[in-house]
């Protein structure tokens, strides 16, 4: 093997898979060049990790909230100070530019700050005591126990972080299964995080998702699964949990719309923010703008300005400092994405690419695609109704606000959305008509998020919430303890 060869992390120790097998991790920018290798775990490795988490959970939960918070804060500080080898490993294995990989490693401390800065409020929520002349009533929020965290390849450290921090603060222990396309970065993150926590509190098992993810979901000692990924895998996990009557939080992606009303000011700032919201991580982000609905009076101007802005994007190896967009993460995603574009074009849509290649000679060696606008496309084409997860933006016109709302709500998804207008009252009114877990007004994307607010979807985008106090309470169950004597 060449590249970065890593072990999985169980009970505070680094170890190979019990079978000895390994998975070679490809570099999507240079498909003939391996990024490294990871252990090819099996159900037996999951058993070891769950046993370690279960053994550690009681002692971890008996610590005070202040004690757990101190260790979580230490873990966050260690992660924030990680050396460049962590982000570099993530870029090599999944392709995104190094600045985004660095942000991925910085995301968990940012997400955890909401809890760590509000420990008094959190303590009151976890134990609510009430006294009156009838006696005492306590409503306690107790940890569910062992949490399985299944995370995808696009922002794996951030998406592990929004599960890990609140789960640990609530008193749970965690067994994480990262995608085999992005396990190296997660393991580098665990090098930092694990050093701050007792053995068994956090464990990571690597391997094929249909094997280790399935074993984790079906394990009798796993009390809950927090899952981020595609709908097909999410359904399989939900079915496994349902058969055991266990809980889950599911974020299953989105087909996120942005609506530009007729009064919006079309200027360079608007175009810049729209490009950032759709092109981040080559469009491979659950909450990226994936459908743009523009009032017909603005359609031509917005489309032309977006094309002009996309000319500045440089596509290539994410480790190259001159590159502003990396490749798609793997062959499967590249094939699906390009197939959706070809299907739209064959149906009569105009498919136009922009930007430039950083290295024309090496272009065919990676899963590269230039940023693309799709116009003249029907509202029922798959490039519009499905989550394409790539650097393409279908643009559709509308005449009335009612029509815009109907178009926005016409897909099975409902994760994030945005309304852009010069009149905040119009924006807030339309937001109340949109079926989405999150609706932004005059913003969209990473800069729009508040770690103190709940995040999650409706319809096929999943259920349950992450982030905010609501996200932490997902990892608890409620116990009433009372000696009250209510007069009869």
N, C-alpha and C positions, 0 to 999 in steps of 0.2 A: 504494500500500500504506500501511496505518497500523499502529501498534504498533511492535514491535521488529523491525527488518529486519537480518538478520545474514548473514555470508558463511561459507563452509566454510574449513577450516584445512588447508593442504597445504604441506609442506616449510617450515614456519615462517612462512608468509604467508597472509593472508586473501584469498580469491578467490571470485568468482561461479562458477556452473556454466559449463562450456564452451559449453553451449547457450544460456545466458542465461535459462533458464526459472527460475521461482520457484513455491514452494508457499505458499499462504496458510494460516496456522495459526489455527485457531478457538479461542475461549475457551469451555470447556465450561460455565462459569457464566453466560455471556452469548453465546449461540451466534451472535447477529447482530453481535457485536463481535470483530474479529480481534485475536489476541494478537501477531501479527507475521508475518514471512515468512522462509523459508529457501531456499537454492538447490535447485533440482530437478536433482540430479546424475544422471549417466548412467555407463555403463561406461567412457567416456573419462576421467571424473574419477577413477574408481576406479583406472584405469591410472596416472594421475599420482601418486596418493597411494601406491600400492604401490611404484612406482618410487622415490619419495622415501624410503619406509621401507626398501627394500632397499639403497639407496645409503648410508643412515645406519647400517645394522645392524652392519656389520663394525667400524666405528670405535667404536660404542657398546659392543659386546661386548668390545672390547679394553681398555676402561677397567677399572680394578680395581673390585671390589665396593664398596669404600669410596667411590670416586669416584662411582659410580652412585647409591649410597645417599645421598650428600650432596645430589645434585640432586633425587632423589625426595623427600627430606625438605624441601627448599626448595619444591618443587611443592606438597607437602601443607600447608606453612605458609601459602603464598600462597592456597591454596584455603580454608583455615580462616579467613583474614582477609578473604574476599571481601565486597564491599559489598552492601547489601540488594537491589540490582538483579538479582542472580543468582537468589536464591530467589523474588523477585517474578515474574520471567519464567517460572520453572517453575510457579508457582501459576497464572498466567494461561493457560498453555498446556495444563495437564493437571488443574488443579482442586483439588488437595489443599490443606489449610490451610497457612498460611505457616510455622507452627512445624515442620511435617513437611518442607516444602521446605528450610528452613534446616538441619534435621537431615540431609537428603539431601546437602547440600554439605559437612557436617562428617564424613560417614561415611568417605570415603576416607582422610583422615589417621588416623582411628581404626583402620581395617583395616590400614593400612600399619605402624602402630606395632609390631605383633607382630614383623615382620621387622626393622625398624630398631632395635628394642631387643635383638635377638638376632643381630647380624651375625656374631659369632664362630661361633655354631652353624651359621648359614647357610653361612658360608665352608667349614666342615668338611664339610657335606653336599654342597656343589657340587664339592669336590675331596677325595676320600678317598684318602690315600696310605698304602701299607702296605709295610714293609721287613722282610725276614728274610734268612737266609743263602742263599736261592735267588735273591734279587734284589729288584727293586722292581715293585710293582703300583700303578697309579693308576686309580681309577674316577672319571671326570669327568662332571659334569652340564653339558652344553653347551646353549646356547639353541637353540630350534627355528628361529628366524629371524624371519620376518615373521608377526605374529599379527593375525588379523582379529577384532575385538571387535564383536559385534552385541548391542545392548542395547535393552530394552523401554521403555515410557513411564511405568511406575508409580514406580520409584525409579531413574531413569536415571543419576544421578551416582554413587550408591552402587554400582550394579551395573557401571558402567564401572570404578569404583575397584577392586573386588575382582579385576578382570582386569588392569587397567593396572599397579598397583603390583608385583605379583609377576612379571608378564611383563617389566617394565623391569629389575627387580633381577636377574633371571636372564640379562639381556643381549639380550632381544628388542626389536624396534621394533613399533609398533602402528598399524593403520589401524582406526578406529572408525566404525561406522555406527549412529547412534541412530535411534529411531523418529521418523517425521515428526510424531507427536503430542507429542514432547517433545525436540526438537532445540535449542530456544532455550536451555534450561537447560544442556544439555551444552556448547554453544558458549560460554556465559558461563563455565562451569568451565574450558574449555580456554584462555580468555583468561588465567586465572591459572596453570594448569599449564604451558602452552606457554612462558611467559616464563622458566621455570626449566630448560628442556631444549634441547638442540641441535636445529636444524632437521631435520625428517624423522623424529625419534624417535617423535613422536605426531602423527597426522593424523586429521582427521574429514571424512567425506564425508556429506552429507545428501541426502535424496531418498526416493522410494518404495522400500520394502523389497524388493518383488518385482523391482526393477530394480537398485539399488545393492547391496543385500544379496546378491542372487543373483550379481551380477558379482564381488563380493568372494569368495564361497564357491567360485566356479569358477575364480578367477584362478590361473594356473600358478605365480606367485611368492609366493602366500600359503601358508605352511607349516602353519598351524593356525588353527582358528576356535574362539573361546570365545563361546558363544551362550546368551543367556537370552531366553526367549519362549515362545510357544505351541507345542503339539505339531505342528500342521500345518506351520508354517514351519520348525520344527526338523527334521522329517523331510526337507524339501526341501534344507536345508543339509547334513544328514548324507549324503544321496544324492549331492550334488555332491562332498563330500569323499571318499566311498567310491569314486567313479569315478576319483579322482586318487590314491587310497591315501594320504590325508592325515589328520591327527589332528583331534579335536575334544573339547571339554568342553561338555556340554549340560545346562542346567537348564531343564526344560520345564514348570515349574509343579507345583502339588500340589492335593490335595483333602484338606486337613489335618485330622485328627480330634483331638478332645480327649475323654478318658474320665474321668468322675467316678465313682470307686468308692464303695461304700456307706459307707465310714468317713470320707469327706472331711468337713471342717468347713465347712458352708455359712454363711459370714458375709459381711460387707460387703467385706472384702479379697478374698476369692475372686471375688465377683461383679465387683468393679472390674477385677481382672486378666483375667477372661474377656472383659469388654466391650472392654478395650483390645486384647486379642489378636484379636478378631473384627472390630472396627470401624475399625482403623487404615486410613487412606487409603481410606475408604468400602469396606473389605473387599477392596481391589484390591492385595493383597500375596500373593506366592506362598506364604508360610508362615503366613498368617493362619489362625485357626481357621475352618474351613468346614463342619465337622460336629461336633455335640456329642452324645456318648453319655452318658446319666446313668442311674445305677442307679434302678430303678423306685421304690424307697422314697424317693428324693429328687427325683423328676422334677417334681412339681407345685410344690414349694417353689423349686427352682432356676429354673423357667420364670417364676414370678411375680416373683421377685427380679430376674431379668434384665430383665423388662418394666419394672419400677419404675426401674431404673437407666437404661434407654434413654430414659426420659422427659426426662432432662436434656440429651440431645444436641440441638444446634441446627444445622440444615442450611442451607447457603447458600454464598455466594461465599467462597472460601478466603482472600481478602484482608481480609475483615471480621474484626476481632479478637474479635467476639462469637460467631463461628461455630466449631463444634467438629467438623463433618464437611462436606467439600466435595461437589461433584457427582461423578458418574461421568465418566470421562475423555473419552469420545467417543460419538457417536451409535450406532455399531456395538455398543459394549459395553453401552450403555443398553438398546438393543433386545433384545439377547440376554438380559440379566439379567431384564428385566421379562417376557420371554417364558417364562423358566423359572419365575418366580413364578406367572404365570397358569396354566401347565400343572399345577403342583402343586395350585393351588387347585381347578382343574377336576377333579382326581383325588380330591378329598375332604379335602385338607389344610387346616388353619386357618392363614391368612396374616394376621398382624396387625402393623401398623406403629406406631412410637412416635416420641417426639421432637417437635420443632416446626420449622416453616419460619421462617427469619429474615426473608424478604421474600416475602410471599404474592403481591404484585403482579408480581414478577419470576420467580416459580416456573416458569412455562411457558417462560421464555426460556433455561433451562439444563437439564442432564441430572441433575436432582436426584431423590433418592429417600430417604425416611425409613428409618431402621434398622428391620429387620423380623425377627420370629421366625416360624418355620414349624414347627407342631406337628401331631401326628396324621398324619405323612407316612410313606409306605412306604419301606422301605430301598432299593428299586430305582428310586425316582423320580429323574429326572435332576437335580433340585435337590440330591440327596444324592450321586449317583454321579459327577457332573461338577463341575469347578471353576467355581462361579458367578461369582466375581470381582466381588462387589458386597456391599452392606450387608444381607445376609440370612443368618440362621443357622438351619438345620434342627436340631431337637432330637428325639432318639430315645431311648427307654428300653431297658434290657436287664436281664436277671435274673442271669446268671452271668458270671464272668470269661471263660470259654471263649466264650460268646456275644458278649461285647464284642470280643474279639480277632478273631473271625470277621467281625463287622460292620466293624471297622476295616480289615481286610485285603481287604475285598470289592470295592474299586474298583481300577482299573488304576494308580492313582497311589501314590507312596511317597516324599514329600519330608520333611515334618516331622510330628510328632505329639506328644501329651503325655498323661501319666497323672497324675491328681490323687488323692492318698490321704494318710491320716494315718500310714500305715505305709510307710516308705521301702523296706523289703524287698519288699512287694507291688508297689510301683511299679517297682523294678528287675527283678523277675521278669517282670512283664507287658511291660516295654520290650523284653526279649529275645525276645518272641513277635511283635512288631509289625514289619511289613515297611515300614520307612522309613529314610531316610538319617540322620535326626535324631529322637531321642525325648527330650523334656524331661520332668522329673518335678517336679510342683507349680510349673510356670512354662510360659510359652509366649509367643513374640513377640520383639520387638526387644530387650527388656531381658534376654532369656535367652541371647543370643549371646555367644560367646567368639571373638575374632578369631584365637586360636591354635588353634582346632579346625576340622577340615575340615567343609565344608558341601556337600551335594548329595543327589541322590535315587536311587531304584531304580525298576525297572519303567518305566512311561511318564513318570516324572518326570525321566528323563535318566540320564546317566552322567558319570563324572569328578567331581572335587572342586574347590571353590574355598575360599579361606581356609586358614589353617594352613600348615605346611611342606608338607603333601601338595598343597595348592593351588598352591604355587610350583613344585613339582617337575613338575606337569602341563605346564609351559612349557619343559621341558628334555628332552633325550635323553641316554642314557647311552653313554659311550665308555670302553672298557677299553684302557689302555696298559700294556704289561708287557714287561720284559726277563728275567723269571724263567726259570730253568732247572730244571724239575721233574725230579728223578731218575726214570728209567724202570725 
